[in-house]
Amino acid sequence: MNAASERITREIMGNVPGWMAAAFYVLAFSALGVAAVGFAARLKKHRAGRREARCRPAGVSWWSRTQAAAGYVAFHRQLLEDPLAGVAHLLTFYGFVILFWGTCLVFLEHDTPLHFFYGSFYKIASCFIDLGGAAFLTGLGLFLWRRHLAAPRRILRAWWVAALAWLLFAIGLSGFMLEASRIAIDFPDFEIWSIVGFGLAQGLRLVGVSGPAAATLHRWTWGIHAGLCVVFFVLLPWKFFGHMIFGLASWARRRERPCAALVTVPLATGALDAQSPPGAVTWEQFTRLDLLQADACTTCGRCNSVCPAHAAGKPLKPREIVLGLRAAVDFGTAAPLTTWVEDAALWSCTTCGACNAVCPVGIDVYDKIVELRRGRVETGLVPEGVRQVFDGTLAGWNPFQRPASERLAWAGGLSPPIARSDEPIELLYWIGCAGSFDPDGRSVTQAMITILESLRIDYRILGDRERCSGDPARRLGEEGLFQELARHNLGLFDRHRVRRILTHCPHCFNTFRNEYHHLRAGADGAPAPTYEVVHHTQFLAEMIGQGRLRLSAADSGSVTFHDPCYLGRGNGIVDAPRDVLRRAGANLIEMPRRGAASFCCGAGGGAMWMEVGGRERIENLRAREAAQTGAATVATGCPFCKGMLLAGSESANAAAAPATRMRVRAVSELVVEAEGL
Amino acid sequence: MTVSRATVIIGKCMPPAAELLMPADRAVLELAANGFPGGAEVYCVTADDAALHYALAAGASRVDVLTDLQTVHAQWVLVGPGSLAEHGDWLPAALAEQLAAALVFDVQEILRIDASSMIVRRDLGSGDRDELVVSAPAVLVFADQLAPTRYVSRFRQRAVRVPLGRTDKELPNPLTRLASDWQTARPRARSAAAVVGGSTTADERTNGAFGLSTDDARSRDSSQPLKADPATCAAHLVRYLSHHGLLPRAIRSAPTSPASPAGTSEQPSASGARGSPPSPPTPLPGGEGRTGMGRGPRLQGEVPAARHTRRPRPLTALALKGASSSDVARRPRRIGNLGTEHNRGPRPHPC
């Protein structure tokens, strides 16, 4: 150390009266104590929730999850999908981190025996801290500008959101004024390294604030800044400030699974009984992770902006479901959640998973909706259409409320090979309920059978022994019915020693692949499935790759592909259908919302069988989007999507000339057409 | 308020899955759960565990298989239409007899329950309804079209899946039971016009005596219920006619006879007295003048879908006539007849 270097520093709290400093310490630590108590109280409420089975795959440690979460936070990948919000948050976040680091340096220098805050380190740190402060204010400024002057629809117009943002902005601004007024007292030359503060100090001198006046200003701004910081400490666990802690925890603990898969409810373990049924009627009946996620919500509204039900003007707003849960926790009463979440919103959901996929803090939004539906089912409060689905599924083993005897009615003149009792099956073609009972789905089944027969594939079907996979029942909240159906079907798979299941329905695909085997979970988690599940587009791509299916690639016109939610976003299968379509000669034109960002057709989550009124129908929105591509054909890989798009395209086609009307076909049907099978 | 006891009778689960009660039975269970906070006893007419577990899950205090009508002791007996598939209308009729209870068919809704009475809404057919004040004891048979409003989840049904005592016993056919308690009929009156085709079964002679001619020979079925002394026979016949709306509602009691008046709970002499007869259901203001519904009695094995549409009766009171009645098209459905007679048309207006 030398005297010149030692001179390059500042006197921490030099101009602050002793009583102010003492008061600040008392208030600050009290405020931090209040915050700690607030966090502890919140954690206590989280622990009032149900325990959940392990949410991370076996072999993944907490440390690796924490590292992954830290990496996610550091690079803001998901946040940057909204560029303005992402950049603003990046600036605010790193600015805050730098300022916090600077505060820690000051504390260490002033309140510990350490002595380092001088000389070159002081200059560099001052510059860095000033840049951090500038980033902090720039980010907050962007947020406030957008909120007040250019707000997108999804912004939550709640006074407390703006108030908290302004509080942070005031803290940043007062910090710079504090620095500027300090520098303006005697203008040390080395303070030029505090580039923002020095510049502001020059501005103060221009208006006549320097010397003693600057010292007075410095004491006032110090008091204001300290007071705002104390308020900030107290509010740390409150509203969206808590996302700084809860958001990271939520992301670190998020459920590792495909987007479309629901977590299994342990009905058979005895943990649930008549007094503690599945589903949530009060907030304590949610899992601990769900309650943590409710506190992690930043109210950004991205979930609302991607929700198809919300886009169609239905009552559902996914963010409000999460905030309703948070409000119920805030009030801490045993009041039923029907007080906080209205029924019409619940039953509007199509469980497309877009909200889960887009949430920047990893909240499982539609899982909470399904949990609330389970609660409604257990209390008996379900709409008439939902009850009919359950009754139909129980009476005829299908949600279409058709007699079970009609399950093979699609076969017509075809003679698909039906498995004999206990016959081992190498490849099981699972028709599913849509493929059996829905007229639009039956043609998909017939096309697939035609392809299988033409390729001379050795396959079997189960015929009328098939029962619904249970997906509609599960998404509608009837977990008991789903598990009954699943256990029956699993018994069939075991009896026939099924090796591979081919299905053309993404809902059956998702249920078999991602959910069934969890019913066999033990203490060590769920065993791997004993069978492989393949979607028909994957199968066709595989046949093409193996050279068994040679498509002529003759021009089959312009086609746009609608990614089914449970296939693209739900299970990451995006390329296979497109590969098949190209090989079939399609001129692919993409819709703006495609792949994992696809827009729902409106049939999922049981919405196929019930209607919650909105401004318009979801399928109309998607059909219009498809029509706007100018493609002659909309292709899809789901019989439900096909039916909904057909319905939705009626209005679009009504105004079009016959030659330009858009067709809707499944991928398998287009392959049959292309090959003239 | 004293909570009265209720018993619910339900049928078995519907084929082919045999896991689901018919909607109307479920609705009756729901009404019982809502109206009787202590829970109702539920009996199933067959040993159907799925039906009994559903009843438990729906809030029944106790469930059992109905093997003996004598075990039913309640002020209110709510009969789900699913239970009638086994024994027809005779099940509620027999219960009403046993309990000396009022008997009301086609109940759609229970509007209010008091200590000893309730107000029910009854379906008269063709969209017509009325409301009755029914005093306990009463047997209420609910309409086929009833639908439940609350859903009972599969989890709840599984959660109450306790072992139920299986029994191979079945509810004895009430016809047989009633017949065994009654004496052989020895009608005194004989109308030449009533004899058709040489058949001289008791019910034909009785029907003929009251101007209700038949046109097909009756087998000498020993299970016919009209076996009693003439007074008892007349008492029950008047009730039967009243049920079919062949008598004006104003008639509260049958013509005087040495025996008790009709329209009351006249019991077969072998059964002994059962206390004071129940008062007939009282229509609420606004319901006067309405005659009984055109609903025919449900026969054994009859399914709701095969039942005839009902038509409202005209309001004119009819005099009991003999065979000169022009209304030959309206024949009461004969007991045990599985629907061969379908000509239940509206009564021509006497004006």
Interface residues (C-beta under 8 A of the other chain):
Chain A: L267 L272 D273 A274 P277 P278 V377 E378 G380 L381 V382 V386 R387 F390 D391 L394 A395 G396 W397 A404 S405 E478 E479 G480 L481 E484
Chain B: M14 P16 A17 E19 L20 P23 P148 R150 Y151 V152 S153 R154 F155 R156 Q157 R158 A159 V160
